[in-house]
Amino acid sequence: MSKGYLVANIRVIDAEKFQTFSGMAAPAIKKYGGKVLAKGPAADRHEGQLTGTVMMIEFDSKEVAETFYFSAEYQAAKAVREECADTDLMIIEGTE
């Protein structure tokens, strides 16, 4: 079964509130077996205009990534994130 990947580009507006989101999201990521592969604002941006923090999380499958995303725990965290950041987020299946 192929892995599933959540990829997000996050532009934080309120850093203090974003810390609240992070504190809520981290246990949910762990609960669903997520592994943070990359996180930070230092991505080398060669094309496009996106700015912000890039995050990539690996899950056992795309289905598990979707289950995490739609879980009550993450949806509560997402509600906080939506108050403090603009986000582009996608979930994709790995190739192997």
C-alpha atoms as a printed R data frame, in Angstrom:
   type eleno elety resid chain resno       x      y      z
1  ATOM     1    CA   MET     A     1   0.000  0.000  0.000
2  ATOM     2    CA   SER     A     2   1.297  3.453 -0.917
3  ATOM     3    CA   LYS     A     3   1.925  6.087  1.731
4  ATOM     4    CA   GLY     A     4  -0.244  9.175  1.970
5  ATOM     5    CA   TYR     A     5   1.174 12.682  2.228
6  ATOM     6    CA   LEU     A     6  -0.352 15.857  3.575
7  ATOM     7    CA   VAL     A     7   1.379 18.905  2.132
8  ATOM     8    CA   ALA     A     8   0.575 22.380  3.398
9  ATOM     9    CA   ASN     A     9   1.800 25.897  2.805
10 ATOM    10    CA   ILE     A    10   0.843 28.057  5.776
11 ATOM    11    CA   ARG     A    11   0.999 31.844  6.009
12 ATOM    12    CA   VAL     A    12   0.717 32.708  9.709
13 ATOM    13    CA   ILE     A    13  -1.106 35.923 10.591
14 ATOM    14    CA   ASP     A    14  -1.262 35.525 14.398
15 ATOM    15    CA   ALA     A    15   1.762 33.637 15.780
16 ATOM    16    CA   GLU     A    16   0.365 33.284 19.306
17 ATOM    17    CA   LYS     A    17  -2.894 31.723 18.140
18 ATOM    18    CA   PHE     A    18  -0.954 29.546 15.704
19 ATOM    19    CA   GLN     A    19   0.890 28.052 18.685
20 ATOM    20    CA   THR     A    20  -2.521 27.012 20.040
21 ATOM    21    CA   PHE     A    21  -3.274 25.316 16.714
22 ATOM    22    CA   SER     A    22   0.087 23.521 16.750
23 ATOM    23    CA   GLY     A    23  -0.543 22.274 20.277
24 ATOM    24    CA   MET     A    24  -3.873 20.837 19.153
25 ATOM    25    CA   ALA     A    25  -2.668 19.401 15.830
26 ATOM    26    CA   ALA     A    26   0.459 17.612 17.094
27 ATOM    27    CA   PRO     A    27  -1.383 15.008 19.229
28 ATOM    28    CA   ALA     A    28  -3.809 14.321 16.361
29 ATOM    29    CA   ILE     A    29  -0.924 13.813 13.937
30 ATOM    30    CA   LYS     A    30   0.626 11.355 16.380
31 ATOM    31    CA   LYS     A    31  -2.689  9.567 17.024
32 ATOM    32    CA   TYR     A    32  -3.114  8.823 13.317
33 ATOM    33    CA   GLY     A    33   0.500  7.711 12.888
34 ATOM    34    CA   GLY     A    34   1.664 10.808 11.038
35 ATOM    35    CA   LYS     A    35   5.355 11.522 10.674
36 ATOM    36    CA   VAL     A    36   6.461 15.090  9.970
37 ATOM    37    CA   LEU     A    37   8.996 14.825  7.144
38 ATOM    38    CA   ALA     A    38   9.605 18.529  6.557
39 ATOM    39    CA   LYS     A    39   8.585 21.764  8.238
40 ATOM    40    CA   GLY     A    40   9.815 25.303  8.011
41 ATOM    41    CA   PRO     A    41   9.816 28.634  6.234
42 ATOM    42    CA   ALA     A    42  13.160 28.087  4.521
43 ATOM    43    CA   ALA     A    43  11.968 26.284  1.370
44 ATOM    44    CA   ASP     A    44  13.868 27.335 -1.742
45 ATOM    45    CA   ARG     A    45  11.054 28.723 -3.874
46 ATOM    46    CA   HIS     A    46  12.094 28.479 -7.496
47 ATOM    47    CA   GLU     A    47   8.679 29.054 -9.064
48 ATOM    48    CA   GLY     A    48   5.408 30.652 -8.041
49 ATOM    49    CA   GLN     A    49   4.525 33.284 -5.486
50 ATOM    50    CA   LEU     A    50   3.624 31.264 -2.390
51 ATOM    51    CA   THR     A    51   5.251 32.327  0.848
52 ATOM    52    CA   GLY     A    52   4.999 30.884  4.340
53 ATOM    53    CA   THR     A    53   5.849 27.688  6.152
54 ATOM    54    CA   VAL     A    54   5.839 24.438  4.224
55 ATOM    55    CA   MET     A    55   4.888 21.224  5.997
56 ATOM    56    CA   MET     A    56   4.910 17.633  4.746
57 ATOM    57    CA   ILE     A    57   3.459 14.820  6.856
58 ATOM    58    CA   GLU     A    58   3.611 11.133  5.922
59 ATOM    59    CA   PHE     A    59   0.829  8.696  6.845
60 ATOM    60    CA   ASP     A    60   0.558  4.951  6.260
61 ATOM    61    CA   SER     A    61  -1.845  5.562  3.370
62 ATOM    62    CA   LYS     A    62  -3.865  8.291  1.690
63 ATOM    63    CA   GLU     A    63  -6.926  6.916  3.447
64 ATOM    64    CA   VAL     A    64  -5.283  7.353  6.859
65 ATOM    65    CA   ALA     A    65  -4.254 10.900  5.919
66 ATOM    66    CA   GLU     A    66  -7.870 11.654  4.963
67 ATOM    67    CA   THR     A    67  -9.117 10.074  8.204
68 ATOM    68    CA   PHE     A    68  -6.720 12.311 10.142
69 ATOM    69    CA   TYR     A    69  -7.818 15.418  8.229
70 ATOM    70    CA   PHE     A    70 -11.538 14.800  8.787
71 ATOM    71    CA   SER     A    71 -11.129 13.626 12.407
72 ATOM    72    CA   ALA     A    72 -12.856 15.582 15.165
73 ATOM    73    CA   GLU     A    73  -9.461 16.335 16.712
74 ATOM    74    CA   TYR     A    74  -8.003 17.869 13.582
75 ATOM    75    CA   GLN     A    75 -11.181 19.686 12.587
76 ATOM    76    CA   ALA     A    76 -11.118 21.426 16.001
77 ATOM    77    CA   ALA     A    77  -7.483 22.403 15.410
78 ATOM    78    CA   LYS     A    78  -8.304 23.497 11.848
79 ATOM    79    CA   ALA     A    79 -10.972 25.871 13.169
80 ATOM    80    CA   VAL     A    80  -8.288 27.591 15.258
81 ATOM    81    CA   ARG     A    81  -5.842 27.598 12.327
82 ATOM    82    CA   GLU     A    82  -8.390 29.284 10.093
83 ATOM    83    CA   GLU     A    83  -8.482 32.200 12.561
84 ATOM    84    CA   CYS     A    84  -4.726 32.753 12.479
85 ATOM    85    CA   ALA     A    85  -3.347 31.602  9.112
86 ATOM    86    CA   ASP     A    86  -4.067 31.324  5.414
87 ATOM    87    CA   THR     A    87  -3.377 27.784  4.219
88 ATOM    88    CA   ASP     A    88  -3.045 25.797  1.015
89 ATOM    89    CA   LEU     A    89  -3.356 22.106  1.901
90 ATOM    90    CA   MET     A    90  -3.536 18.934 -0.126
91 ATOM    91    CA   ILE     A    91  -3.384 15.185  0.427
92 ATOM    92    CA   ILE     A    92  -1.766 12.956 -2.161
93 ATOM    93    CA   GLU     A    93  -0.999  9.265 -2.522
94 ATOM    94    CA   GLY     A    94   2.634  8.224 -2.780
95 ATOM    95    CA   THR     A    95   3.915  6.447 -5.869
96 ATOM    96    CA   GLU     A    96   5.055  3.261 -4.141
